[in-house]
Amino acid sequence: MKDTTVTKVSSAFSPHGPEGQRYLASGIHVAMRLRENEPPNKTKPASTHPYETVGYVIKGRAELHIEGQTVILNAGDSWTVPKNAEHTYKILESFTAVEATSPPAHAHEREQP
């Protein structure tokens, strides 16, 4: 039996999340999203999520504040936010990054506060 669940998602037409992120390909256990050209901002209130996030910075700079630590993210850096870890981001320079979440972040309204 052939697997017919293979999908292609063009970021130009992908849906947007509540913070402007674009949802990309999504499977049963993992999903991708794109944060594109996010402008510099103030540190947002900390939050926790019921999923793990890994990310890769394509361009720009940001501070990741996580569990009492501050991590500077530059182009070429990758990071992990464990499930239920309290964290927030402060964008320092126009920021573009790809993130993967497991389980998929947008499934079952997980992105809602």
The 8 nearest C-alpha neighbors of each residue, nearest first, counted from 0:
[[1, 2, 3, 4, 5, 6, 27, 26],
 [2, 0, 3, 4, 5, 6, 26, 7],
 [1, 3, 4, 0, 5, 6, 26, 27],
 [4, 2, 5, 1, 6, 0, 7, 26],
 [3, 5, 2, 6, 26, 1, 27, 7],
 [6, 4, 3, 2, 7, 26, 24, 25],
 [7, 5, 4, 8, 24, 3, 25, 26],
 [6, 8, 9, 24, 5, 23, 25, 10],
 [7, 9, 24, 23, 10, 6, 13, 12],
 [8, 10, 11, 12, 13, 7, 23, 24],
 [9, 11, 13, 12, 8, 23, 21, 22],
 [12, 10, 9, 13, 8, 21, 14, 23],
 [13, 11, 10, 9, 14, 8, 21, 15],
 [12, 14, 10, 22, 11, 21, 9, 23],
 [15, 13, 22, 21, 12, 16, 23, 10],
 [16, 14, 21, 20, 19, 22, 13, 17],
 [15, 17, 20, 19, 18, 21, 14, 22],
 [16, 18, 19, 15, 20, 110, 111, 21],
 [19, 17, 16, 20, 15, 34, 21, 110],
 [20, 18, 16, 15, 17, 21, 34, 35],
 [19, 21, 34, 16, 15, 33, 18, 32],
 [22, 20, 15, 33, 32, 14, 13, 23],
 [21, 23, 32, 14, 13, 15, 31, 20],
 [22, 24, 32, 31, 8, 21, 13, 10],
 [25, 23, 31, 8, 30, 7, 26, 22],
 [26, 24, 30, 29, 31, 23, 103, 27],
 [27, 25, 29, 28, 30, 24, 103, 4],
 [26, 28, 29, 25, 103, 102, 30, 101],
 [29, 27, 102, 26, 101, 103, 30, 25],
 [30, 28, 101, 103, 102, 26, 100, 25],
 [31, 29, 25, 103, 100, 99, 26, 24],
 [32, 30, 99, 23, 98, 24, 25, 22],
 [31, 33, 22, 23, 98, 21, 97, 20],
 [34, 32, 97, 21, 20, 35, 96, 98],
 [33, 35, 20, 96, 95, 97, 21, 37],
 [34, 36, 95, 37, 33, 94, 96, 20],
 [37, 35, 94, 95, 93, 38, 34, 59],
 [36, 38, 94, 93, 35, 95, 34, 39],
 [37, 39, 93, 36, 40, 94, 92, 90],
 [40, 38, 90, 91, 92, 93, 37, 41],
 [41, 39, 90, 89, 38, 42, 91, 43],
 [40, 42, 89, 43, 39, 90, 88, 91],
 [41, 43, 89, 88, 40, 44, 87, 90],
 [42, 44, 87, 41, 45, 88, 89, 40],
 [45, 43, 46, 87, 42, 86, 88, 41],
 [46, 44, 87, 86, 85, 43, 47, 64],
 [47, 45, 85, 86, 87, 44, 48, 84],
 [46, 48, 85, 83, 84, 86, 49, 45],
 [47, 49, 83, 50, 82, 46, 84, 109],
 [48, 50, 82, 83, 47, 51, 109, 104],
 [51, 49, 82, 101, 48, 102, 100, 52],
 [52, 50, 82, 81, 101, 100, 80, 53],
 [53, 51, 100, 80, 79, 99, 81, 50],
 [54, 52, 79, 99, 78, 98, 80, 100],
 [53, 55, 98, 78, 77, 97, 99, 79],
 [54, 56, 77, 97, 96, 76, 57, 98],
 [57, 55, 96, 74, 75, 76, 58, 95],
 [56, 58, 96, 74, 95, 75, 55, 59],
 [59, 57, 74, 95, 56, 94, 60, 96],
 [58, 60, 94, 92, 93, 74, 73, 95],
 [61, 59, 73, 92, 91, 72, 94, 90],
 [60, 62, 90, 91, 72, 89, 71, 63],
 [63, 61, 71, 89, 88, 70, 72, 64],
 [62, 64, 88, 70, 69, 87, 65, 71],
 [65, 63, 69, 87, 86, 68, 88, 62],
 [66, 64, 86, 68, 67, 85, 63, 69],
 [65, 67, 85, 68, 86, 84, 64, 69],
 [68, 66, 65, 64, 69, 86, 85, 70],
 [69, 67, 65, 64, 66, 70, 63, 86],
 [68, 70, 64, 63, 62, 65, 71, 67],
 [69, 71, 63, 62, 72, 64, 68, 65],
 [72, 70, 62, 61, 63, 73, 69, 60],
 [71, 73, 61, 60, 76, 62, 70, 74],
 [74, 72, 60, 76, 59, 75, 56, 71],
 [75, 73, 58, 56, 57, 76, 59, 60],
 [74, 76, 56, 73, 57, 77, 55, 58],
 [77, 75, 73, 56, 74, 55, 72, 78],
 [76, 78, 55, 54, 56, 75, 53, 79],
 [79, 77, 54, 53, 55, 76, 80, 72],
 [78, 80, 53, 52, 81, 54, 77, 51],
 [79, 81, 52, 51, 53, 84, 82, 78],
 [82, 80, 51, 84, 79, 83, 52, 50],
 [81, 83, 51, 50, 49, 84, 48, 80],
 [84, 82, 47, 48, 49, 81, 85, 50],
 [85, 83, 47, 81, 82, 86, 80, 66],
 [86, 84, 47, 46, 66, 65, 45, 83],
 [87, 85, 65, 45, 64, 46, 84, 66],
 [86, 88, 45, 64, 63, 43, 46, 44],
 [89, 87, 63, 62, 42, 64, 90, 43],
 [88, 90, 42, 62, 61, 41, 40, 91],
 [89, 91, 61, 39, 40, 92, 88, 60],
 [90, 92, 61, 39, 60, 89, 93, 40],
 [93, 91, 59, 60, 39, 94, 90, 38],
 [94, 92, 38, 59, 36, 37, 39, 91],
 [95, 93, 59, 37, 36, 58, 92, 60],
 [94, 96, 35, 36, 58, 34, 57, 56],
 [97, 95, 56, 57, 34, 55, 33, 98],
 [96, 98, 33, 55, 54, 32, 34, 56],
 [99, 97, 54, 32, 53, 31, 33, 55],
 [98, 100, 31, 53, 30, 52, 54, 32],
 [101, 99, 52, 103, 30, 51, 29, 104],
 [102, 100, 29, 103, 51, 50, 28, 30],
 [101, 103, 28, 29, 50, 100, 104, 51],
 [104, 102, 30, 29, 101, 100, 106, 105],
 [105, 103, 109, 106, 100, 110, 102, 50],
 [106, 104, 109, 108, 110, 103, 107, 30],
 [105, 107, 108, 103, 104, 109, 102, 110],
 [106, 108, 109, 105, 104, 110, 103, 111],
 [107, 109, 110, 106, 105, 111, 104, 112],
 [110, 108, 105, 111, 104, 107, 106, 49],
 [111, 109, 108, 105, 104, 112, 17, 16],
 [110, 112, 109, 108, 17, 105, 107, 16],
 [111, 110, 109, 46, 48, 108, 47, 17]]
